[in-house]
Amino acid sequence: MERQKAIPRNVTIQHGIWDSKSMTTFRSEDVQQILQRAMADQQQENFSQQQLQEMAAELGISFVSLQTAQQAWQEEKEIIKRRQASKSYRLQKIKPHLISYLVVNIFLIVLNLITSPKYFWAIYPLLGWGLGLGIHISSVYLQKAQK
């Protein structure tokens, strides 16, 4: 089994040169953010697998650690993609019913206020349909994820 190199938790830099006696130290999270910004400044959109491996080697990251991190990243990306698809599906199922509920009930409220402003009868269809819409929304969000 390949022995992994220890990744330093704090990196010390003085005037752009590695120096173990320098005053400036960075946590690994800080290093990650700095490198992300530097890569964004390079404006290179895509990196090859070989470039990724070379960068990891320069940072002292073993091949096994890189592969594990890459696999975890791909799994997280897939989970996010499935969640977005599920959210889109649910919204697609609810949106037409919600729009018709709003349009019809606004019309009924306006009609109610014009014809008989002293008695608010529009509350009955508003509440009845609202209950049905609420049940529909609940059923859409409680059903198992669609493939």
C-alpha positions as CSV (number, residue, x, y, z in Angstrom):
1,M,0.0,0.0,0.0
2,E,1.3,3.4,-0.9
3,R,2.3,5.6,2.0
4,Q,0.8,9.0,1.9
5,K,2.9,12.1,2.5
6,A,1.7,14.3,5.3
7,I,0.2,17.5,4.1
8,P,1.4,20.4,6.2
9,R,-1.4,22.1,8.1
10,N,0.3,25.4,8.0
11,V,2.3,26.7,5.1
12,T,4.8,29.5,5.6
13,I,5.8,31.9,2.9
14,Q,8.1,35.0,2.9
15,H,8.2,37.2,-0.2
16,G,7.0,34.4,-2.5
17,I,9.6,31.9,-1.3
18,W,9.1,28.9,1.1
19,D,10.6,29.8,4.4
20,S,10.1,27.8,7.6
21,K,11.1,30.8,9.8
22,S,8.8,33.4,8.2
23,M,6.1,35.2,10.1
24,T,3.2,34.6,7.7
25,T,1.4,31.3,8.1
26,F,-1.7,30.0,6.4
27,R,-4.2,27.4,7.4
28,S,-5.0,24.7,4.8
29,E,-8.4,26.3,4.2
30,D,-6.7,29.7,3.5
31,V,-4.3,28.0,1.1
32,Q,-7.2,26.4,-0.7
33,Q,-9.0,29.8,-1.1
34,I,-5.8,31.6,-2.2
35,L,-5.2,28.9,-4.9
36,Q,-8.8,29.0,-6.1
37,R,-8.5,32.8,-6.5
38,A,-5.2,32.4,-8.3
39,M,-6.6,29.8,-10.6
40,A,-9.6,32.0,-11.3
41,D,-7.2,34.9,-12.2
42,Q,-5.5,32.6,-14.7
43,Q,-8.9,32.3,-16.4
44,Q,-8.1,28.7,-17.6
45,E,-11.5,27.0,-17.7
46,N,-10.5,23.4,-18.1
47,F,-7.6,21.3,-16.7
48,S,-6.7,17.8,-17.9
49,Q,-6.4,14.8,-15.6
50,Q,-2.6,15.0,-16.1
51,Q,-2.5,18.7,-15.1
52,L,-4.6,17.9,-12.0
53,Q,-2.2,15.1,-11.0
54,E,0.8,17.3,-11.6
55,M,-0.7,20.1,-9.4
56,A,-1.5,17.6,-6.7
57,A,2.0,16.2,-6.8
58,E,3.5,19.7,-6.5
59,L,1.4,20.2,-3.4
60,G,2.5,16.9,-1.9
61,I,-0.9,15.2,-2.3
62,S,-0.7,11.5,-3.0
63,F,-2.3,9.9,-6.1
64,V,-4.6,7.8,-3.8
65,S,-5.8,10.9,-1.9
66,L,-6.4,12.7,-5.2
67,Q,-8.4,9.8,-6.6
68,T,-10.5,9.6,-3.4
69,A,-11.1,13.3,-3.4
70,Q,-12.1,13.3,-7.1
71,Q,-14.5,10.4,-6.6
72,A,-16.1,12.1,-3.6
73,W,-16.4,15.3,-5.7
74,Q,-18.1,13.5,-8.6
75,E,-20.5,11.8,-6.2
76,E,-21.4,15.1,-4.6
77,K,-21.9,16.6,-8.0
78,E,-24.3,13.8,-9.0
79,I,-26.3,14.3,-5.8
80,I,-26.6,18.0,-6.5
81,K,-27.8,17.2,-10.0
82,R,-30.4,14.8,-8.8
83,R,-31.7,17.3,-6.2
84,Q,-32.0,20.0,-8.8
85,A,-33.9,17.7,-11.1
86,S,-36.2,16.7,-8.3
87,K,-36.8,20.3,-7.4
88,S,-37.5,21.2,-11.0
89,Y,-40.0,18.2,-11.3
90,R,-41.8,19.2,-8.2
91,L,-42.1,22.9,-9.2
92,Q,-43.3,21.8,-12.6
93,K,-46.1,19.7,-11.0
94,I,-47.2,22.5,-8.6
95,K,-46.8,25.7,-10.7
96,P,-49.9,25.3,-13.0
97,H,-52.2,24.6,-10.1
98,L,-50.8,27.5,-8.1
99,I,-51.2,29.9,-11.0
100,S,-54.8,28.9,-11.7
101,Y,-55.6,29.2,-7.9
102,L,-54.2,32.7,-7.8
103,V,-55.8,33.9,-11.0
104,V,-59.3,32.5,-10.2
105,N,-59.3,33.6,-6.6
106,I,-58.1,37.1,-7.3
107,F,-61.0,37.3,-9.8
108,L,-63.5,36.0,-7.2
109,I,-62.2,38.5,-4.6
110,V,-62.6,41.4,-7.0
111,L,-66.0,40.2,-8.1
112,N,-67.0,39.8,-4.4
113,L,-65.9,43.3,-3.5
114,I,-67.7,44.8,-6.5
115,T,-71.0,42.9,-6.1
116,S,-71.4,42.5,-2.3
117,P,-68.7,44.3,-0.4
118,K,-70.5,43.8,3.0
119,Y,-70.4,40.0,2.8
120,F,-67.1,38.3,2.0
121,W,-68.3,35.1,0.3
122,A,-65.0,34.7,-1.7
123,I,-63.4,33.3,1.4
124,Y,-65.2,29.9,0.9
125,P,-63.8,29.0,-2.5
126,L,-60.5,30.6,-1.4
127,L,-60.2,28.3,1.7
128,G,-61.7,25.2,0.0
129,W,-59.4,25.4,-3.0
130,G,-56.5,26.4,-0.8
131,L,-57.0,23.2,1.2
132,G,-57.0,21.1,-1.9
133,L,-53.9,22.9,-3.2
134,G,-52.1,22.4,0.1
135,I,-52.9,18.7,0.0
136,H,-51.6,18.6,-3.6
137,I,-48.4,20.4,-2.7
138,S,-47.8,18.1,0.3
139,S,-48.4,15.0,-1.8
140,V,-45.9,16.2,-4.4
141,Y,-43.2,17.0,-1.8
142,L,-43.8,13.8,0.2
143,Q,-43.7,11.4,-2.7
144,K,-40.5,9.4,-3.4
145,A,-38.0,11.0,-5.7
146,Q,-38.8,10.4,-9.4
147,K,-36.1,8.9,-11.7
